[in-house]
Amino acid sequence: MTDRLVTGAWHPSSIEVARAALSRRLPPRYDLDARYLFDEFARPLLRPAHSVLDVGAGRTPTYAPGDRPAGCVYAGLDLTVSELDAAPPGSYDEAIASDATIHVPSLAGRFDAVISWQVLEHVRPLPAAIENLRSYLRPGGQLVAQFSGTFGLFGLLSRVVPDRVTPALLDRMFDRPRTTTFPAYYHKCWASALARTGRTWSSFEIISRHEGARYFAFSRHVQAAYLAYEEWAGRNRHDNLASYYLIVATR
């Protein structure tokens, strides 16, 4: 299990982090785009003659056609036909409408890579979905997936905010359109549960990411308080409290 709490050698205390945040100076891990680490692992899997399965991207493929090399076969799996049909023309070479927790025999052993960006928190039971993704890979194929943690910001909010209120809350606080908000279950989305899920893989790396402060940009005081908590959780190896997890696994 890998924890990328801090970029470089700077290890400030929680109080120092909070004080810096009051002046809008966030820890170095926030200097880079939120997707940088996912891209670091996923983008090299887009190769000529490789078959890639994009899980849950629906109307917005994780990598647009212009970002893929010629000859890369790019399939999309999503829960509904309507989401896949809403994608721009040419987004997918093949579109598969299915619940990730339901095994699709025709997909078994077909793909060199499976990728998924901020989707698996919407899936339950998660272990069944991850096992299905493993079965869709060829031997030696790789999975790269990032998703939110059960005990991160949105996971905790989901326990106190009714489902019917969540879309409006995200729209108001984070400028997220209501049409892009789907029910999230955060089932088994914490480090120790994920470690158990990964036992059937030949390798299964869990990268804990403590990077939830971007969502509190509307208030520097709230952001500072959150960063103090986040720094404490990361420095004390409370991996089950991470905001996000990046899975890099090999069948």
C-alpha positions as CSV (number, residue, x, y, z in Angstrom):
1,M,0.0,0.0,0.0
2,T,1.4,3.4,-1.0
3,D,0.6,6.8,0.6
4,R,1.4,9.8,-1.6
5,L,0.3,12.4,1.0
6,V,3.3,14.7,0.5
7,T,5.2,15.6,-2.7
8,G,8.9,16.0,-2.0
9,A,10.5,16.0,1.4
10,W,8.3,18.7,3.1
11,H,6.5,17.3,6.1
12,P,4.8,20.3,7.9
13,S,2.7,19.9,11.0
14,S,-1.1,20.1,10.8
15,I,-1.0,23.6,12.4
16,E,1.5,24.9,9.9
17,V,-0.6,23.5,7.0
18,A,-3.7,25.2,8.3
19,R,-1.9,28.5,8.8
20,A,-0.6,28.4,5.2
21,A,-4.0,27.6,3.9
22,L,-5.5,30.7,5.5
23,S,-3.2,32.6,3.1
24,R,-4.3,30.3,0.2
25,R,-1.0,28.4,0.2
26,L,-1.9,24.7,-0.1
27,P,0.5,21.8,0.4
28,P,2.7,20.8,-2.6
29,R,0.5,17.9,-3.5
30,Y,-2.1,20.4,-4.7
31,D,0.2,22.0,-7.2
32,L,-0.6,19.4,-9.8
33,D,-3.9,18.6,-11.6
34,A,-6.1,16.2,-9.7
35,R,-5.8,13.7,-12.5
36,Y,-2.0,13.8,-12.9
37,L,-1.3,10.5,-11.0
38,F,-4.1,8.6,-12.7
39,D,-2.8,9.8,-16.1
40,E,0.8,8.8,-15.2
41,F,-0.4,5.1,-14.9
42,A,-3.3,5.0,-17.4
43,R,-2.1,7.0,-20.4
44,P,0.8,4.6,-21.2
45,L,-1.8,1.8,-21.5
46,L,-3.2,3.5,-24.6
47,R,-1.1,1.8,-27.3
48,P,-1.5,0.8,-30.9
49,A,-3.2,-2.6,-31.2
50,H,-4.1,-2.5,-27.5
51,S,-7.7,-3.1,-26.4
52,V,-8.9,-0.8,-23.6
53,L,-12.1,-0.9,-21.6
54,D,-13.3,2.4,-20.1
55,V,-15.6,1.6,-17.2
56,G,-18.4,4.0,-16.3
57,A,-17.3,7.0,-18.3
58,G,-20.6,7.1,-20.3
59,R,-21.1,10.4,-22.1
60,T,-17.6,11.6,-21.3
61,P,-14.9,9.0,-22.2
62,T,-11.9,9.2,-19.9
63,Y,-9.7,9.7,-23.0
64,A,-11.2,11.5,-26.0
65,P,-10.5,10.0,-29.5
66,G,-7.8,12.7,-30.2
67,D,-5.9,11.6,-27.1
68,R,-5.5,8.0,-28.2
69,P,-2.9,6.6,-30.6
70,A,-4.1,5.2,-34.0
71,G,-5.0,1.5,-33.7
72,C,-6.0,1.6,-30.1
73,V,-9.3,-0.2,-29.7
74,Y,-11.4,1.7,-27.1
75,A,-14.5,0.2,-25.7
76,G,-16.9,1.8,-23.1
77,L,-18.9,0.0,-20.5
78,D,-21.7,1.9,-18.7
79,L,-24.8,1.1,-16.8
80,T,-27.2,2.7,-19.3
81,V,-27.5,2.9,-23.1
82,S,-28.6,6.5,-22.8
83,E,-25.3,7.6,-21.2
84,L,-23.3,5.8,-23.9
85,D,-25.4,7.3,-26.6
86,A,-24.8,10.8,-25.2
87,A,-21.1,10.5,-25.9
88,P,-19.8,12.4,-28.9
89,P,-19.7,10.4,-32.1
90,G,-16.6,8.2,-32.4
91,S,-16.1,8.1,-28.6
92,Y,-16.1,4.3,-28.4
93,D,-15.3,1.6,-30.9
94,E,-17.7,-0.6,-28.9
95,A,-20.3,0.4,-26.4
96,I,-21.5,-2.1,-23.7
97,A,-24.5,-1.3,-21.5
98,S,-24.2,-3.4,-18.3
99,D,-23.9,-3.1,-14.6
100,A,-20.2,-3.6,-13.6
101,T,-21.3,-6.0,-10.9
102,I,-22.8,-8.4,-13.5
103,H,-20.4,-10.6,-15.3
104,V,-20.5,-10.3,-19.1
105,P,-19.1,-13.6,-20.5
106,S,-18.4,-12.2,-23.9
107,L,-15.9,-9.7,-22.4
108,A,-13.8,-12.3,-20.6
109,G,-10.1,-12.2,-21.5
110,R,-10.6,-9.5,-24.2
111,F,-8.7,-6.5,-22.9
112,D,-5.1,-5.4,-22.4
113,A,-6.2,-2.6,-20.0
114,V,-9.2,-1.5,-18.0
115,I,-9.4,2.1,-16.8
116,S,-11.9,3.9,-14.6
117,W,-12.0,7.5,-13.4
118,Q,-14.1,8.4,-10.4
119,V,-16.8,5.8,-11.0
120,L,-16.3,2.8,-8.6
121,E,-17.7,4.6,-5.6
122,H,-21.1,4.4,-7.4
123,V,-20.9,0.6,-7.6
124,R,-22.0,-2.1,-5.2
125,P,-20.9,-4.7,-4.3
126,L,-17.5,-3.3,-5.3
127,P,-15.6,-6.6,-4.8
128,A,-17.8,-8.3,-7.4
129,A,-17.2,-5.4,-9.9
130,I,-13.4,-5.5,-9.4
131,E,-13.4,-9.3,-9.9
132,N,-15.4,-8.9,-13.1
133,L,-12.9,-6.3,-14.4
134,R,-10.0,-8.8,-13.6
135,S,-11.8,-11.4,-15.7
136,Y,-12.1,-9.1,-18.6
137,L,-8.3,-8.6,-18.8
138,R,-5.9,-10.8,-20.7
139,P,-3.2,-12.5,-18.5
140,G,-0.8,-9.7,-17.6
141,G,-3.4,-7.0,-18.4
142,Q,-3.7,-4.0,-16.1
143,L,-6.4,-2.1,-14.2
144,V,-6.0,1.6,-13.3
145,A,-8.9,3.1,-11.4
146,Q,-9.4,6.1,-9.1
147,F,-12.4,6.6,-6.9
148,S,-13.6,8.3,-3.8
149,G,-13.1,6.8,-0.3
150,T,-15.9,5.8,2.1
151,F,-14.5,8.0,4.8
152,G,-13.5,10.9,2.6
153,L,-15.5,14.1,2.1
154,F,-18.3,12.8,-0.1
155,G,-18.5,9.4,1.6
156,L,-19.2,11.0,4.9
157,L,-21.7,13.5,3.4
158,S,-23.6,10.6,1.8
159,R,-24.4,9.4,5.3
160,V,-26.0,12.6,6.5
161,V,-27.4,14.1,3.3
162,P,-30.5,12.5,1.7
163,D,-30.0,11.3,-1.9
164,R,-32.5,13.7,-3.3
165,V,-30.6,16.6,-1.8
166,T,-27.1,15.7,-3.0
167,P,-27.4,16.8,-6.6
168,A,-28.6,20.3,-5.5
169,L,-25.8,20.5,-2.9
170,L,-23.1,19.7,-5.5
171,D,-24.6,22.1,-8.0
172,R,-24.6,24.9,-5.4
173,M,-21.3,24.3,-3.7
174,F,-19.1,22.8,-6.5
175,D,-20.8,23.9,-9.7
176,R,-21.5,20.3,-10.7
177,P,-24.5,19.9,-13.1
178,R,-27.3,17.8,-11.6
179,T,-27.4,15.7,-14.7
180,T,-23.9,14.4,-14.0
181,T,-24.6,13.4,-10.4
182,F,-25.5,9.7,-9.7
183,P,-26.1,7.8,-6.5
184,A,-22.9,6.8,-4.7
185,Y,-22.6,3.9,-2.3
186,Y,-18.9,3.9,-1.3
187,H,-19.2,0.2,-0.8
188,K,-15.9,-1.3,0.5
189,C,-14.1,1.9,-0.6
190,W,-11.4,2.0,2.1
191,A,-7.9,0.7,2.2
192,S,-8.1,-2.4,4.3
193,A,-11.2,-3.6,2.4
194,L,-9.6,-3.0,-0.9
195,A,-6.5,-5.0,0.1
196,R,-8.8,-8.0,0.7
197,T,-10.5,-7.4,-2.6
198,G,-7.1,-7.5,-4.4
199,R,-6.0,-10.9,-3.2
200,T,-6.9,-12.6,-6.5
201,W,-4.7,-10.3,-8.6
202,S,-1.0,-11.0,-9.3
203,S,-0.3,-7.5,-8.1
204,F,-2.6,-4.9,-6.5
205,E,-1.2,-1.6,-5.4
206,I,-3.4,0.8,-3.4
207,I,-2.3,4.4,-3.5
208,S,-4.1,6.4,-0.8
209,R,-4.6,10.1,-1.8
210,H,-5.3,12.7,0.8
211,E,-6.4,15.5,-1.6
212,G,-9.9,16.6,-0.7
213,A,-9.3,20.2,0.1
214,R,-10.1,21.5,-3.4
215,Y,-13.8,21.1,-2.6
216,F,-13.5,23.7,0.2
217,A,-12.1,26.5,-1.9
218,F,-15.3,28.5,-1.2
219,S,-14.1,29.1,2.4
220,R,-10.4,29.5,3.4
221,H,-11.3,28.9,7.1
222,V,-13.1,25.6,6.3
223,Q,-10.4,24.6,3.9
224,A,-7.7,25.3,6.6
225,A,-9.5,23.2,9.2
226,Y,-10.0,20.4,6.7
227,L,-6.3,20.4,5.7
228,A,-5.3,20.2,9.4
229,Y,-7.4,17.0,9.7
230,E,-6.1,15.7,6.3
231,E,-2.5,16.2,7.3
232,W,-3.1,14.4,10.6
233,A,-4.7,11.5,8.9
234,G,-2.0,11.1,6.3
235,R,1.0,11.6,8.5
236,N,-0.4,9.0,11.0
237,R,-1.0,6.4,8.2
238,H,-4.8,6.4,8.6
239,D,-5.1,5.0,5.1
240,N,-8.8,4.1,5.6
241,L,-9.6,7.8,5.9
242,A,-8.1,8.8,2.5
243,S,-10.2,11.0,0.2
244,Y,-9.4,8.9,-2.9
245,Y,-7.8,5.7,-3.8
246,L,-5.9,4.9,-7.0
247,I,-5.7,1.2,-7.8
248,V,-2.9,-0.1,-10.1
249,A,-3.3,-3.8,-10.6
250,T,-2.1,-6.6,-12.9
251,R,-4.1,-9.8,-13.6
